[in-house]
Structures are given as structure tokens and as C-alpha cells.
């Protein structure tokens, strides 16, 4: 089969647009999954009889946990078995686990496994962009569009979830599954394959070595148990023995992972040659900024619903500036990437994260919408839509073409894992500041406490960028 090595030269303009759209849908659908979980949080909680905010946060954090934890190994799977093949598989898996619904426990279980789908789609979609485009303006704009769809996806997910919840909320996921299945079919038919793959590993030993499964199991296990400890602690309490055990185990597995990667693995998951001090600072900025985004979006939504008593659809309408300014931010980022160093874009992005979160953290509960809420929704997308493409292109251009899956995985792992971990951090703060009594007087204090942690994270990201 003839390979498509340069998208802009080997296919028609119409097919090029379709291919970019199919790839960028990986980002859109990932954030749709996040936005719909946040939007119907209270509906699902009421249906299952859940009112503990720590338990409710798991409805969102569980999805982001697996999205962030499985991305790195997913990128390696694409390097070995093909980016296109894994993209089709990822959309199909995503669709399958969007169907499952029964009890509260099964719902959480399904959302956790649902997150594996986008964990496969995003790095392999970005790897396709990296492999199909040479460095230049077209590649910059393609990556910018990919990043822009984060806030767009969140709002689309929230709007459609609210609409389906008017009938019966499980249709939120069932309709989503249908869309994902259709996307998987179109990708199989229309997506070109840019890879000249080496022979696949044909023995168990070679599979373990080439996929670096031992280190992957240790790394994924560390991410999961550490994140689980932070997200479960607000429910069980930090005095619970298994919470402390999970936290300690998560920390101890980190040096073991790096030992395996540096001393044992013949095909390490992480390309340590590109993890320079500058790149490490960039990834640190991404971690802080996107942890803030998860906090910002979640608490802005619950403020609108629980304190300002907005209907879900009105709350979604209030957040629509995220789509408009997100598109503007993406367009300007694609333009600026050819004229400014990515480092400067990261500074602008971190400042936008900081300002947007601070506006919501200091928001008077009944202030007019056109005050701080509107301004925050205008400013915040510049954080998301500048930081993601800038960091991804920066790393993509420093890694050889055959390892684009790993390059894409690094940024996506940080982005999605940070969202889940950030929600775990602030859930503990919210419960302790509000004293967990659910009173209208103390609830805003808990929300503000959580949002100030988000502000601190954004400020840390700005400091990291200025130091690098």
C-alpha cells in the first residue's frame, strides 16, 4: 500500500480538511466526555442518592484519571501497531464504554474505563498530525485547532448532556456512543496511513520489550494509586489506612519506574534525550495550568448551579464565550507560533490561567453575569488554547518522526492527569473549609478555598515558565 507521507502534497484539499477534522475530533470528544460528566453531576447524584461533594467529584475525576494514566502506553502502541489502527480502536472503545449504565458503582466503573478510549485517541491523533506534516505554518495551525477544541468540547458536552437530561440522562452517553461509532467507521475508510511499520513483535518476550510493558505497568500503577489516594481521601478521610498506603505506594513506584526506564528497558517509553531542563519546565507549566483548568471549569459550573440557582442550560449558555474566544485564541496561536518562541506563548497562557481563575475565586455570588464571570470566560481560553499547541509543537519538533506517538503522549498525559489530580487536591480543601455541612453559608467558602488553590497552581506555572 502506498503511504501518505506529506498530507498537504499527497491528498486533495477537501480530503485534507476531512482528515484534520477526524484527528481533531479526538480532542473534541475527550472534552465532551469531561463536560457532560460535569453538566449532569447533580442529576446523576440525585438519581443515585449522592450528596457528598467528594463522591460527586469522582464522577468527573475517574474519567480524567484513566485518560491521563493510559496515554503514555497508548502512544507506544501507536508507534508499534500504527497510529491509524489505534485511533480506530480508541474511538470504538470509547463508544463501547459510553453505553454502560446501571448502578452507581457500575456507572463509576464505566466512566473510568471510558477514559481509556480518549487516552488511545489523543496521542495517536496528534502523532498522525506530527507524521503527516513537516514543521511549518500548516502544522502549527493544525495543532492550534486541536488545542482549541478543548473548551469547545466541554461546552458542547455540557449543552447536549443538559438537553438529554430533560428526558433521561443516560441518553447523554448512549447518543455519544452512536457518534463515536460513526467516527470510528469514517476514520477507517478515510484516514491515510503514514507509517512504514517495522515487523510487529511476534513473541511474548518481544511484545513486553518493545511495548516496555513492565515499566508501563509500574508507571500506570503509580499514577492510578497516587491519584486515587487524593480523590478518595475527601470521602474516606486522610486517617484511613488504605489512603495512606496508596499514597506511599504511588510515591515509591516513581523511582522504580525511572530505574526500569533508565537501566532495564530496551525500548523506554519516555525519550529521556529530549527531557531537557527547558522541556521539563514546559511540562511543569502544562501540569499547573491544566490542573487549574479542571478546577476552574468544575467550580464555575457548580457555582452557577448551586449558588446562583441557574438551570443547566442557562449555565451552559453563560459559558459559550469559551467557544468564541477559544476559536480566536487558536487562530492567533497558529499565527503567533511562526513569529514568537513557544516560551512566550506559554507565559501568556499561564497569565490567562491565573487571571481567569482569580476572577472566579473572588466572585461575589450574586454579581451580574457581565462582571467577572463573562471576563473570566473570555480570558481563560487563551490559557488552554495557547499552552497546549505551544507545548505539543515544541516537543514534536524535537523528536524524530517515528516516535511522534511518544511526543504527543507526554503532553497529553500531563494535561489530563493534572485535571484529575487537581480536582482531588481541591476536594479535600473544599470539604475542610466548608466543614462538610452543606450549608448555604459555608458552601461558598469551600468553593473559594478550592479556587484559590487553582489560582496558586496557575501562579506556580507562571513562575516556572519565567524561570526556564
C-alpha angles and dihedrals in degrees: 000000000000112000125226102230100166116032098199093052105034102048137044121266092249093053090045090057091048092050093050090048092052091050095045090051085072089069094039095051092044091058092041086061090051095044096048092050091053094044097056095035094117093041092054091042092053092046092054095036095247121148102153107111091212091057091045092053088060088065087068103026095052091062094047090045094065093037089059098037100051101040097089096055089042091060090053090050088056092050090054105033102025135277094241094049092050092046090056091046092048094053090047093051090046090054094047096055092043088069098058117102134147125106128013092258092050091046091056090044091051093048090051092051091041088064091064088069097062089038086065097039102050103053092041092047091051090044089056090053090049092048097043097048132056116220109284146089096307092053091047093052093045091054091044091054090049091054093044092062093068096083091032091055093047092054095043089051091049095047096049092042090055092048094050091044088064086069106024123326098223087070086071089072099033093055089046090053090055092052092048092050091052091049090051090054094049092048090053092052104035108029117097121221113234098181132101095199124206116236109291118250107267103189132058091244093053092046091053092047100044095043090040088225097170094056090039092055091050093045096046090044091052092050093048100047094042092050092043090056093054096044095043097043095077087058102039099027129244091265091068112112096222092053092056091044092053092047093050092044091050091053094046093051092059097072089042090055093051091046091054092046095048102035109021113026117090091194105029118202094225120058096223091185090075096043094098121160090262093052091047090054090049091053090046090055090050091051093052096042097048094043084057091049092057090049093045095050096042097048096040087055095049091045090055093047104034104031105025092035094225120166113248092251092050090049090052090049090052089057097050093101085073088070096047098044090039089060091048091048091051093050093048091046092054088051096043095047089071092050107033133047113255087242091069092049089053090054091052091046094051091048090052091050090051097048095045094051094044091054091056094041090057095038116135104231097237100032115137113271093241090064121069099338094058093044091048092053089050095049103038099065089064087065094053099037097046101040098049101051093037093054095040095050091044091056095036092057092052096053127072117256096251091060099049089118090065093046092053091044095058095059095039092049091054093045099051099033090051091054091056096041092047091055089051092053095050097042088068091048093048094051094048096044093047090041088232094264096121093226118155090235096055101033094077089052090056092048092049092049090053093046093050088057087054090050090052091051091051090049090051090052090053091050092049092051093049090050096051 
